[in-house]
Amino acid sequence: MNEYFMTEALKEAQKAFDMDEVPIGAVIVKDSTIIGRGFNRKEASCNATAHAEIIAIKEASEMLQAWRLTGCTMYVTLEPCAMCAGALVNARIDRLVVGVSDPKTGACGSVFNITQDKRLNHQIELEIGILEEKCSTIMKSFFEKLREETRID
């Protein structure tokens, strides 16, 4: 099941890639059903908070008519940043499945570990490395494309 839902998150990441956004995608699952989807839209929306995770949380909360997302799992292609990790804790997500770690800004074990900090009122079960190569490849492809576009001949 992890691979299936991470593939769905990768489809969301591809939408971001196609819009020249950093290709991160997320889905939220409850009872084996996707109840929220999101992909990065920072550039298109001119909104620093328009991360895939935040958009997916908003959609899932609207679907459930509740801000508490207990019993839910988020699948995301790249380790969440501090803002998104905090939102996941606040939303009471039970489980987080990450495609690839982010050694620069990851807040689920790489740079910080907000999602499992015992000082907070909620901790999240964490699994990293699902479809890691595919999640890594889409990020690398995006930044290679960006470098080619900005290269001066």
C-alpha positions in Angstrom: 0.0 0.0 0.0 2.8 2.4 0.8 4.1 2.3 -2.8 0.6 2.8 -4.3 -0.1 6.0 -2.2 3.5 7.3 -2.8 2.9 6.9 -6.5 -0.2 9.1 -6.1 2.0 11.7 -4.3 4.4 11.5 -7.2 1.6 12.3 -9.6 0.9 15.4 -7.6 4.7 16.2 -7.7 4.6 15.9 -11.5 1.8 18.5 -11.6 4.1 20.9 -9.7 7.0 20.0 -12.1 4.8 20.8 -15.1 4.0 24.2 -13.6 7.7 25.0 -13.0 7.1 24.6 -9.2 9.5 22.6 -7.0 8.0 19.1 -7.5 6.7 18.0 -4.2 3.5 16.2 -3.9 1.4 14.9 -1.0 -1.7 12.8 -0.4 -3.6 12.1 2.8 -5.2 8.7 3.3 -7.9 7.6 5.7 -9.3 4.0 5.7 -7.4 3.3 2.4 -9.1 6.3 0.6 -7.3 9.5 -0.5 -9.1 12.4 1.2 -6.6 15.2 0.4 -4.1 16.0 -2.3 -1.6 18.7 -2.8 1.3 19.9 -4.8 3.6 22.9 -4.4 2.0 26.1 -5.7 4.2 28.8 -4.1 5.1 30.5 -7.4 1.6 30.4 -9.0 -0.1 31.6 -5.9 2.6 34.1 -4.7 2.1 32.5 -1.3 5.0 31.1 0.8 2.6 28.8 2.6 1.3 27.0 -0.5 3.3 23.8 0.1 2.0 20.4 -0.9 1.5 19.3 2.7 -0.5 22.4 3.7 -2.8 22.2 0.6 -3.4 18.4 1.3 -4.2 19.1 5.0 -6.7 21.8 4.0 -8.4 19.5 1.5 -8.5 16.6 4.0 -9.9 18.8 6.7 -12.6 20.1 4.4 -13.5 16.5 3.4 -13.7 15.4 7.0 -15.2 18.7 8.3 -12.6 18.5 11.1 -9.2 20.0 11.8 -8.1 16.8 13.6 -6.8 14.3 11.1 -6.5 11.4 13.5 -6.5 8.0 11.8 -4.8 9.5 8.7 -1.5 9.0 7.0 0.3 11.5 4.8 2.4 10.4 1.9 4.8 13.1 0.8 7.6 12.9 -1.8 10.1 15.1 0.2 10.7 15.4 3.9 8.5 18.3 5.2 10.0 21.6 6.3 9.5 23.0 9.8 6.3 24.8 8.8 4.7 21.7 7.3 6.0 19.4 10.1 4.4 21.8 12.6 1.1 21.7 10.7 1.1 17.9 10.7 1.6 17.8 14.4 -1.2 20.4 14.9 -3.5 18.4 12.6 -2.8 15.3 14.7 -1.8 13.2 11.6 -1.1 9.7 13.0 1.5 8.6 10.4 3.9 10.2 7.9 5.4 8.4 5.0 8.3 10.2 3.2 9.9 9.4 -0.1 13.2 11.1 0.4 15.0 13.0 3.2 15.8 16.7 2.9 19.3 17.3 4.5 18.9 21.1 4.0 15.5 21.9 5.4 13.9 18.6 6.6 12.1 18.8 9.9 11.3 15.1 10.4 14.7 13.9 11.4 17.2 15.5 9.0 17.8 19.0 10.4 15.0 19.1 13.1 12.6 16.4 14.3 9.4 18.3 15.0 7.2 15.3 14.2 8.6 13.1 17.0 9.6 15.8 19.5 8.4 14.5 22.9 8.1 18.1 24.2 5.1 18.6 21.9 1.5 17.4 22.5 1.5 14.9 19.6 4.1 12.7 17.9 3.8 11.1 14.4 4.8 7.7 13.4 7.4 8.1 10.6 8.6 6.0 7.7 11.2 7.3 5.3 12.5 5.9 2.0 9.4 4.7 0.2 10.0 5.0 -3.6 13.1 7.0 -2.6 14.8 6.8 -6.0 11.7 8.0 -7.9 11.2 10.8 -5.4 14.8 11.8 -5.7 14.8 11.6 -9.5 12.0 14.1 -10.0 13.7 16.6 -7.7 17.0 16.2 -9.5 15.4 16.5 -12.9 13.7 19.7 -11.9 16.8 21.4 -10.6 18.8 20.2 -13.7 16.1 21.7 -15.9 16.2 25.0 -13.9 20.0 25.2 -14.3 19.8 24.6 -18.0 17.2 27.3 -18.4 19.3 29.8 -16.5 22.6 28.9 -18.1 24.1 31.8 -20.1 25.8 30.7 -23.3 
